[in-house]
């Protein structure tokens, strides 16, 4: 962890998630965000949902797959207390990778069912999914922020 400055740590001495990881968490919870947006705009909510999730079953799967990201958003604010939040946070990267993989399968299935017809919304989501996966797989910060925190032994 030698490459981080004091500003990269919170007041509890834990490495802050950083803006890219927060964006990845929000992207993985995109179905929940879309659900909130469609509920807020009652008149156009069904059209908005149909644009991103033409199959209702995929929408429900998206809600289910977004739960790990929502749980991790909660856990990142509570991990300094230890307990369940800290343990959940340590499993964050594998949980996000599993959720991302399942989302990717759903997106590829939707493209397959549309016989490869180009639409902007699925294309944008697929591109963002690839960038998300690249970040989760390659980012050193992403690996480091989810590492368990060990207390260093005190010296007499």
N, C-alpha and C positions, 0 to 999 in steps of 0.2 A: 504494500500500500504506500510505497514511497513517493508516488507521483501525485498525491493529493495534497492540497493546501488545507489550512485550518478552516477556510470558508466552505470546503466540501463536506464538513461534518456538522451535525446538528449539536444542540446544547447538551445532548446526552453522550456525545462522542461516537455516534453512529454515522456511517457514510450516508449522505442524503441521496435519495433516488435519482435526482437530476431530471431536467425537463424532458429528455427523450424517453426515459423510462415511464414517466407520467403519461406522455402521449401514447406510448405503446399500451399502457394499462387502459387508457380511455378508448383506444382503438379496439382492443380486445373486448371491451364492454359496449361496443357500438350499438348492439341490438337494444340494450337498455336505454342508451341515449336516444335512439330512434323512437323507441316506445314512448319516452317522455315527450319528445318533440311532437309525435303524432297525437298524443293525448292533449297537449297544449293547443294544438290547432285542430279542433274537432272537425271543421269543414273539409280540410284537405288531408286529414290524418290517414284515411284509407288509401288515398292516392300515393301518399308518401310511403306507406308500408308496402304497397304493391310494387313500387318502383325498385325497392331493395330486396324485398322478400315476396316474390310472386306466389310461392308455395307457403301456405300457412304453417305447415309442419316444420319447414326450415326456419321460420320465425321462432317457433317455440324451442327448437334446438339451439338457435342463436341465443335465446334468453338463458338457456341452461349452460351453454358454453361461456357466457359472459359472467357467470357467477364467480369463477375463480379470480377474475380481474377485479370485480367489485370487492371480494373478500381481501384481496391484496391491497387495494386502495385503503381499506379500513386498517389492515394489519400494519401498513407502513407508518400510520400515525400512532399505533399502540405498541409497536415492537420494543420500545424502550422499557416497558413494564415487564417484559418477559412473559412467560406463560404461553397460552395458546397462540397469541398474536405473533410472538417471536418464532415459535415453531412453524407456524403457517408461512411466515416470511421466508424462512430458510428453504422451504419447498417451493418458493415463488417461481423460480426460473423453470423447473420441470413442469409445474402447473401451467405456466404461460405457454411453454412449448407444446404441451399436449392440447391446450385450448386452441392455439394458433393452427396446429396441424388439422384439427377437426374442422375449424372454420375454413381452412383452405380446401379441404375435401368437399365441403358444402358449396363453396364457390365454383369449384371445377365441375361439380354435379350440375349446378345451375347453367353453366356455359354449355355443358354437354346436352342438357335437355332443350336448350334454345338452338341446338344444331350449329353452334358457333357463330350465331348472328351477333354482330357488334352492337353493343349498347354502352353508353358512356358510364353509367353508374356501376355496372359490374366490372368494367375494365378498370375504373379508378380504384375500386375496392380490391381487385386482384393485384394491381400494382402496389398499393399500400400494404397489402398482405405480404408480398415478397420483401418489401423494405422492412417490415416488422420482423419477419423471420430472419433476415440478414442481421438485424440489430440483436435479436435474441441469441443468435448463434455465434456472432463474432465480437460483440462488444465486451471489452475487458471490464468496463465499469458495470455492466449488467451482471457479469459473473461475480465481481467483487462485492457489490451491494447486497447480494443474497447470501454471501458466505456467513456461516455462524460466527457470532461474536464470542470470543473466549476471553475470560478474565486472565490477565497476566498475573503470575504469582508475585506476591509482595516480597520485597527484599527487606531483611532485618536492618 
